[in-house]
Amino acid sequence: MRSRGRWLLVVLVATLALAGCGGLPSGVDGNLTNDWSAMPQPKIAVPVAGVCYADRYVHVWVGDFTTVDCADMHQVETAFVGTFTGADAERSAAPATDSPAMPAAYAQCQKGASDYLGGDWHTADVWLGLVVPSNAAWQGGARWFRCDMIHRSDPFATSIVDHGSVKGDLAGARSAAYGCLTTTEDKDRRITAAKPADCASPHSAEFAGLYTAPDVPYPSETTGTTMLERGCQGVVATFLGFQNPSQWTSSTVGWWGLGWDEDQWKLGDRVTQCFAYAYTKSGVVVGSVKGIRNQTPKG
């Protein structure tokens, strides 16, 4: 192989020498380097919205963006893709979960998710997570962040809905929207499970609305319970048809709230879902309780 390499070199040199003796063809200047175009800059992979992934949710994304049809089995659906800018983009590494850059990015995620769903994303049984590039991708110039949604089968996330897109769902089919639920309680009447139900059938809970907590540090369990009680009582009272919660004296309809997650709270999401809850003898009601005020619900 070595002698063959030398032979090719000799032939090439001889050819060039002969070309020099006989003159160069028209349009050839003899400079072998000045006509080479510059190498293109490497392209940075950027995800897109409206696609689904078979991989489970991860906060830090490593690798390419291999998507699947949202009609097929998937784990997450991307609702929005944003870009870190300004000082956040100048940092030496991708923002960590507790970085000051994250709440602003998550605020964009929340708006993007609501636009994607066609209504406030908190009224759908979905979980919204923020994805950032790996440090290796960040060093390579990646400045994107991705907002992924998981469509849960119920508020306790016992499983996920892994087929079908939720794009435009709240403005259309509303298959992901909170509605009525059947619940399971333990001996202390704590709710341990909840499943979607037709409001025309016996059920124990009905979505009444949202409560946004004050912008304060994440509360202790006791303070959080008091905050949740006051907030959801007001939301459910309005749902029942009262202008003032003090007018609500029904002993057959109460309230229930899902509460908050500390990580989401620190990202600026202090919204919780509130439900009208059946305290009838049977533990269920039939039909909606919206606007019934202090009347005894059907059940």
C-alpha positions as CSV (number, residue, x, y, z in Angstrom):
1,M,0.0,0.0,0.0
2,R,2.9,2.4,0.7
3,S,4.5,2.0,-2.7
4,R,1.1,2.5,-4.4
5,G,0.7,5.8,-2.5
6,R,4.1,7.0,-3.7
7,W,3.2,6.0,-7.2
8,L,0.0,8.1,-7.2
9,L,2.0,11.0,-5.8
10,V,4.6,10.8,-8.6
11,V,1.9,10.6,-11.3
12,L,0.1,13.6,-9.8
13,V,3.3,15.7,-9.6
14,A,4.2,14.7,-13.2
15,T,0.8,15.6,-14.5
16,L,1.0,19.0,-12.8
17,A,4.5,19.6,-14.2
18,L,3.3,18.8,-17.7
19,A,0.4,21.1,-17.3
20,G,2.8,23.8,-16.3
21,C,5.0,23.2,-19.3
22,G,2.1,23.4,-21.8
23,G,0.3,26.3,-20.2
24,L,-2.9,26.3,-18.2
25,P,-6.4,25.9,-19.7
26,S,-8.5,29.0,-20.0
27,G,-10.1,30.0,-16.7
28,V,-7.6,28.1,-14.6
29,D,-5.2,30.2,-12.5
30,G,-3.1,27.4,-11.0
31,N,-4.1,28.2,-7.4
32,L,-5.6,25.1,-5.8
33,T,-7.0,26.8,-2.7
34,N,-8.7,30.0,-3.6
35,D,-11.9,28.4,-5.1
36,W,-12.8,26.3,-2.1
37,S,-16.0,27.6,-0.4
38,A,-16.0,28.0,3.4
39,M,-17.3,25.1,5.4
40,P,-20.9,25.8,6.6
41,Q,-21.5,26.5,10.3
42,P,-22.8,23.4,12.1
43,K,-26.6,23.6,12.5
44,I,-28.0,23.4,16.1
45,A,-30.9,21.0,16.4
46,V,-34.0,22.7,17.7
47,P,-37.2,20.9,18.7
48,V,-40.6,21.9,17.4
49,A,-44.1,22.1,18.9
50,G,-47.0,19.9,17.9
51,V,-45.1,16.6,18.0
52,C,-45.1,13.6,20.4
53,Y,-42.3,11.5,21.9
54,A,-42.3,7.8,22.9
55,D,-39.7,8.6,25.5
56,R,-40.7,9.5,29.1
57,Y,-40.5,13.1,30.3
58,V,-37.0,14.2,31.3
59,H,-36.0,17.7,32.5
60,V,-32.7,17.6,30.6
61,W,-32.8,16.4,27.0
62,V,-29.9,14.4,25.6
63,G,-29.8,13.2,21.9
64,D,-31.8,13.9,18.8
65,F,-35.5,14.7,18.4
66,T,-37.0,11.4,17.2
67,T,-40.8,11.9,17.2
68,V,-43.8,9.6,16.8
69,D,-47.2,10.2,15.4
70,C,-49.4,11.5,18.2
71,A,-52.1,9.1,17.1
72,D,-49.8,6.3,18.1
73,M,-48.5,5.4,21.6
74,H,-46.5,8.2,23.2
75,Q,-45.5,9.6,26.6
76,V,-45.3,13.4,26.1
77,E,-46.6,16.0,23.6
78,T,-44.7,19.3,23.0
79,A,-47.0,22.3,23.3
80,F,-44.5,25.1,22.9
81,V,-40.8,25.7,22.2
82,G,-39.1,28.9,23.4
83,T,-35.6,30.4,23.5
84,F,-33.5,31.7,26.4
85,T,-32.3,35.2,25.6
86,G,-30.3,38.0,27.2
87,A,-28.4,37.2,30.3
88,D,-30.1,33.8,30.6
89,A,-28.6,32.8,27.2
90,E,-25.1,34.0,28.2
91,R,-24.6,31.7,31.1
92,S,-22.0,29.0,30.8
93,A,-24.3,26.1,31.3
94,A,-28.0,25.3,30.8
95,P,-30.2,26.6,33.6
96,A,-30.7,24.3,36.6
97,T,-34.2,23.6,38.0
98,D,-33.7,26.3,40.7
99,S,-32.2,28.9,38.3
100,P,-33.8,32.4,38.3
101,A,-34.2,31.9,34.5
102,M,-36.8,29.1,35.0
103,P,-39.9,30.9,36.2
104,A,-39.9,33.3,33.2
105,A,-39.4,30.3,30.8
106,Y,-42.2,28.4,32.6
107,A,-44.5,31.4,32.3
108,Q,-44.0,31.2,28.5
109,C,-44.7,27.5,28.8
110,Q,-48.0,28.1,30.5
111,K,-49.2,30.6,27.9
112,G,-48.0,28.3,25.1
113,A,-49.8,25.3,26.6
114,S,-53.1,27.3,27.0
115,D,-52.8,28.5,23.4
116,Y,-52.1,24.9,22.3
117,L,-55.1,23.4,24.2
118,G,-57.5,26.2,23.3
119,G,-58.2,27.2,26.9
120,D,-56.5,27.6,30.3
121,W,-54.3,24.5,30.6
122,H,-55.1,24.2,34.3
123,T,-58.7,23.2,33.4
124,A,-57.4,20.1,31.6
125,D,-56.1,17.0,33.4
126,V,-52.6,17.5,32.0
127,W,-49.2,18.0,33.6
128,L,-46.8,20.6,32.1
129,G,-43.1,20.2,32.3
130,L,-40.1,22.3,31.2
131,V,-37.3,20.6,29.2
132,V,-33.8,22.2,28.7
133,P,-30.9,21.1,26.6
134,S,-28.0,19.1,28.0
135,N,-24.8,21.1,28.9
136,A,-23.1,19.5,25.9
137,A,-25.8,20.9,23.6
138,W,-25.7,24.2,25.4
139,Q,-21.9,24.4,24.8
140,G,-22.7,23.8,21.2
141,G,-25.0,26.8,21.1
142,A,-28.4,25.3,22.0
143,R,-30.6,27.9,23.7
144,W,-34.1,26.4,23.3
145,F,-36.4,25.2,26.0
146,R,-39.3,22.8,25.4
147,C,-42.7,22.6,27.1
148,D,-44.0,19.1,27.3
149,M,-47.4,17.9,28.4
150,I,-48.5,14.6,29.8
151,H,-52.2,13.8,29.5
152,R,-53.2,12.1,32.7
153,S,-56.1,9.6,33.0
154,D,-57.1,11.1,36.4
155,P,-55.9,13.7,38.9
156,F,-53.9,11.2,40.8
157,A,-52.0,10.3,37.6
158,T,-52.5,6.5,38.0
159,S,-51.9,6.2,34.3
160,I,-51.6,8.4,31.2
161,V,-53.6,8.7,28.0
162,D,-50.9,7.7,25.5
163,H,-52.8,7.9,22.2
164,G,-54.2,11.0,20.5
165,S,-53.2,14.7,20.5
166,V,-54.6,17.3,23.0
167,K,-54.1,20.1,20.5
168,G,-57.2,22.3,20.5
169,D,-58.9,19.9,22.9
170,L,-60.4,22.5,25.3
171,A,-62.0,24.4,22.3
172,G,-63.3,21.1,20.9
173,A,-63.8,17.6,22.1
174,R,-62.7,18.5,25.7
175,S,-61.7,14.9,26.3
176,A,-58.9,16.2,28.6
177,A,-61.1,18.7,30.5
178,Y,-61.9,18.3,34.1
179,G,-65.5,17.4,34.7
180,C,-67.1,15.0,37.2
181,L,-65.3,12.3,39.1
182,T,-66.0,9.3,41.2
183,T,-63.7,9.1,44.2
184,T,-62.4,6.6,46.7
185,E,-61.9,7.5,50.4
186,D,-60.0,5.9,53.2
187,K,-61.4,5.4,56.7
188,D,-60.5,9.0,57.6
189,R,-62.4,10.3,54.6
190,R,-59.3,11.3,52.8
191,I,-59.6,11.0,49.0
192,T,-57.2,8.4,47.8
193,A,-58.3,8.0,44.1
194,A,-60.5,9.7,41.6
195,K,-61.7,8.7,38.1
196,P,-63.6,10.7,35.4
197,A,-67.3,10.1,35.3
198,D,-70.3,11.2,33.3
199,C,-72.0,14.0,35.3
200,A,-75.4,12.4,34.5
201,S,-74.3,9.2,36.3
202,P,-73.6,9.0,40.1
203,H,-70.4,10.8,41.0
204,S,-68.9,12.5,44.0
205,A,-67.0,15.5,42.7
206,E,-67.6,18.1,40.0
207,F,-65.0,20.6,38.8
208,A,-66.0,24.1,39.9
209,G,-63.1,26.3,39.0
210,L,-59.5,27.4,39.7
211,Y,-58.0,29.2,42.7
212,T,-54.7,31.1,42.5
213,A,-52.8,31.4,45.8
214,P,-51.0,34.6,46.8
215,D,-47.4,35.1,45.7
216,V,-45.7,34.0,48.9
217,P,-43.1,31.4,49.8
218,Y,-44.3,27.8,49.5
219,P,-46.5,27.3,52.6
220,S,-46.3,24.7,55.4
221,E,-48.8,21.9,55.4
222,T,-51.0,23.7,58.0
223,T,-50.8,27.1,56.2
224,G,-51.4,25.4,52.9
225,T,-54.5,23.6,54.1
226,T,-56.0,26.8,55.4
227,M,-55.1,28.6,52.2
228,L,-56.7,25.9,50.1
229,E,-59.8,25.8,52.2
230,R,-60.4,29.5,52.0
231,G,-59.7,29.6,48.3
232,C,-61.7,26.6,47.2
233,Q,-64.7,27.5,49.4
234,G,-65.0,30.8,47.5
235,V,-64.6,29.1,44.1
236,V,-67.2,26.4,44.9
237,A,-69.6,28.9,46.5
238,T,-69.6,30.9,43.3
239,F,-70.1,27.7,41.3
240,L,-73.2,26.9,43.4
241,G,-74.6,30.4,42.8
242,F,-73.6,32.5,45.8
243,Q,-72.1,35.9,45.7
244,N,-70.8,35.5,49.2
245,P,-69.5,32.2,50.6
246,S,-71.2,33.0,54.0
247,Q,-74.5,32.3,52.2
248,W,-73.5,28.7,51.6
249,T,-75.1,26.6,54.3
250,S,-75.7,23.3,52.5
251,S,-74.8,20.2,54.4
252,T,-74.9,18.0,51.3
253,V,-72.4,19.8,49.1
254,G,-68.8,20.6,50.3
255,W,-65.5,21.3,48.6
256,W,-62.3,19.6,47.6
257,G,-59.0,21.0,46.2
258,L,-56.1,19.2,44.7
259,G,-53.5,21.5,46.3
260,W,-50.0,22.5,45.0
261,D,-46.7,21.0,44.1
262,E,-43.7,22.7,45.6
263,D,-41.6,22.6,42.4
264,Q,-44.4,24.0,40.4
265,W,-45.0,26.7,43.0
266,K,-41.4,27.8,42.8
267,L,-41.8,28.1,39.0
268,G,-44.6,30.5,39.6
269,D,-47.6,28.2,39.2
270,R,-49.8,28.6,42.2
271,V,-53.0,27.5,40.6
272,T,-55.1,24.6,42.0
273,Q,-58.3,22.9,40.9
274,C,-61.4,23.1,43.1
275,F,-64.3,20.7,43.1
276,A,-67.8,20.7,44.6
277,Y,-68.0,17.5,46.7
278,A,-70.9,15.3,47.6
279,Y,-71.7,14.9,51.3
280,T,-75.0,13.2,50.7
281,K,-75.9,10.1,52.6
282,S,-75.0,7.9,49.6
283,G,-71.8,9.9,49.0
284,V,-72.8,10.7,45.4
285,V,-75.0,13.0,43.4
286,V,-76.5,12.7,39.9
287,G,-76.4,15.7,37.5
288,S,-74.5,19.0,37.9
289,V,-74.7,21.0,41.1
290,K,-73.9,24.2,39.4
291,G,-76.3,27.0,40.5
292,I,-78.3,24.9,42.9
293,R,-77.3,27.0,45.9
294,N,-78.5,25.4,49.1
295,Q,-80.9,22.9,47.5
296,T,-80.3,19.2,48.1
297,P,-78.8,17.7,45.0
298,K,-80.2,14.7,43.2
299,G,-78.6,11.4,44.1
